[in-house]
Amino acid sequence: MKLIKYKLGDLIRQRRQKNDSNDLPICGVTRDGFIPPKQQDADTSLYNVFYLKDFVFNPARMELNAIVFNDRYEKAICSSLYEVFYVHRPEVILPEYLALLVKQDWFTRYCKFMGSGSAREYCRVANISELEIEVPPIEFQAEMARDNQIIRDRIELKRRINDNLLATAQAVYKAWFVEYKPFGGNCPISWRVGSVDEIAEFFDSMRKPLSSLERADMARIYPYYGAVSIVDYVDDYIFDGEYLLLSEDGIYVVDDSGHPLLQHIIGKFWANNHAHILKGKAGFTEDSLYLFLSNTNMSPIVTGAAQPKINQANLKSFPITIPDSEVLDRFNSVVHPLFDGKLNNEKEIRKLETIRELLLSRLVS
């Protein structure tokens, strides 16, 4: 395959258009994509305009690869602190192919190396324009972009299905344990108030944090979980089975309603010490335990201002409603198929993400 070397600056141009006060969505940028747009509530005349197939990035956060390819909005605006560029030679490099390149680790390393500034390092369009890349034939680019899009679409479909499955399970929980619809609208007298320790088994003692240096040379096989998400992948595992991870400390441990942040996991994985590791007991499955905990306001036991935390002792003693065993068994049988479908979809998502990583390993830098 013939490769031709170009400076990135020969292929892209910076867009410097300011907002003309049209009612356009305002977008922020993270490494995972655009922050959902918000309504205009201030003067946005200095905001930058971007169009479909433009690139938007935060030059102060390039260590996080906070650069997003816009394949969603026909026209939108972003803070004047962000920079916008576009491919001006699409006959040489497809925007969709460049979108894959800028998410590679080598591109992030280059941005960190080229950053300049005293108080904070910035990497701007002028900096990345100096980067030399080897560009493959347009047919290869199109194939890579097409295959990547097929995988992305499949993953998004599975995630939408999972959102619907979880919403259905939450609706069933609300009907049974908030509105008491199967029980004539009243809480049965056989139910009682117990504690989380009565319905959840804790496996926190098995957790083992690994530093980024320790993980650096490991094969990426098993997910390594933190407080709210997968942090990395490692070559070994501690847990094997179905578990709940409840955020113990970090930036967030509860949502805006005070409900704890939970991850429902099945399979082999490693976990650090920023999440409590739980399984259901006393008739509670991981499915029903998830629903009961995720609908409980735990803000009263969150401690620490700078670093919010839910410690194990407070979590174990937290009061929670416990239904009788017959009702719990019936409820488990209703919600289990919903969670079973959700977990199976998550397995497929992980497989698709692995395939996508293999695909992206074929990219030419």
Secondary structure, 3 states (H helix, E strand, C coil): CCCEEEEHHHCEEEECCECCCCCCCEEEEECCEEEEEECCCCCCCCCEEEECCCEEECCCCHHHCCEEECCCCCEEEECCCCEEEEECCCCCCCHHHHHHHCCCHHHHHHHHHHCECCCCCECCHHHHCCCEEEECCHHHHHHHHHHHHHHHHHHHHHHHHHHHHHHHHHHHHHHHHCCCHHHCCCCCCCCEEEEHHHHEEECHHHCCCCCHHHHHCCCCCEEEECCCCEEEEECCCCEEEEEEEEECECCCCECCCCCECEEEEEEEEEECCCEEEEEECCCCCHHHHHHHHHCCCCHHHCECCCCCECCHHHHHCCEEEECCHHHHHHHHHHHHHHHHHHHHHHHHHHHHHHHHHHHHCCCCC
